Amino acid sequence: MADFLHTLIYGIYPYIALSVLAVGSVIRYDREPYTWRSGSSQLLRRRQLMIGSVLFHLGVLVIFAGHFVGLLTPIWVFDMLGVSHSFKQGLAIVAGGIAGISAFIGATLLVHRRLFDARVRKTSTFSDNLVILLLWVQLALGLGTIPISLEHIDGHEMVRFMTWAQGIFSFDLSASTYIRDAAPVFKLHLFLGMTILLIFPFTRLVHMLSAPVRYIWRPGYQIVRSRRPQPTRRLRAR
């Protein structure tokens, strides 16, 4: 039973999450384009929002880039460049740790603002609260992996997760076996990460897929017209 659950979660669930992410995002963008936004509440408790948002987004961007490059770059590329597993592991711990702490502090500020400010709480939806809480827990789990990673500074554990991630994208049916003996905190981190991908299309997180490139060539001025009909002015005869 344990082997079946492990295969289900780490061998099949990733494909379910990625499929829902891709298809769901396309359908939402096509059918509900006006909901494709971040739903900002920046007029309320602006200072805490700005500090928390900057710390959170900077940290998350570094973490995402590190995970993307670190997990999906073929091992032979690092070997060809002369990058050892231990150096890569150390870099991930230091850079990921700093970015993780930044993102975690920012997420904590955002969670506090959203849940403990009455005005912000009234403008928040269930999915808004769920997403920020899941991200907060995910960041906490990520930081929780650092002490274990320090015990495997040779990079052997990281190679296992690289092999798993690349196995998923190469449709390796035995991919789940590569992380069978991984520490529970790593497994929880992976499971929650896939769950966030699963709910991604149904939340405000979709704004991450939109880059404001069109603002580069948009005119510097905008014409704003009122919807109210303007009263007709009559010219007086002289």
C-alpha positions, 0 to 999 in steps of 0.5 A: 500500500505504501509503495502504491501511494508513493507511486501515485503521489510522486509518479502520477500526481505530477502529470495530473498537476501539470496537465491541470496547470496547462489546460486550466490556464488556457481555458481561464485566459480564453473564457474569463480574461477579465479575471486574469489579474492579481486583484490588488488591494494596495489602497489598504495598509499600503506600507505593509503590503509594499514591504511584504510584497517586495520581499516575497516576490524577490525571494520567490523569483530567485527560488523559482529560477534556482529550482528551474535551473537546478532541477531541470538542467541535465547533470552532464551539463554541470559536469561539462562545465566543471561544476561539482555537486558539492559546489552546487549544493552549497550554492543552493543552500546559501542562495536558496536560504537567503531568498527563502528567508526573504520570501518567508518574511514577506509572506508572513507580512502578507498573511498578517495583513490579509488575515488580521486587517478587517478591511483587507479581510473583507475584500479577500476571497477564500482562494486568496487566503488559501493561496497565501497560506499554502505559499507560507507553509511551502516556504517554511518547508523549503527552509526546513530542508536546509538542515538536512541538506547540510548533512549531505553537502556532497550533493548526492541528495540533490542529484536524486531530486534532479533525476526525479524531476528530469524523469518526470519530464522525460516520462520515465515510469520509474521516476518515483523510485529515485526519491523513495527514501528521501526525508519526509520534509522533502516529500511534503515540500514536493507534494505541496509544490505540485498541489500549488501547481494544481490549483494555480489556474483557479487563483490569482496566481495566474498573473505570474504568467503575464508580463506587461510587455505591451506597456513598452510600446503603449502611448504615454497618454491615455484618453479617458471619457466619462460614461455619463452623457455630457449636457448639450451646450446651446450657443446664445445668439448675439 
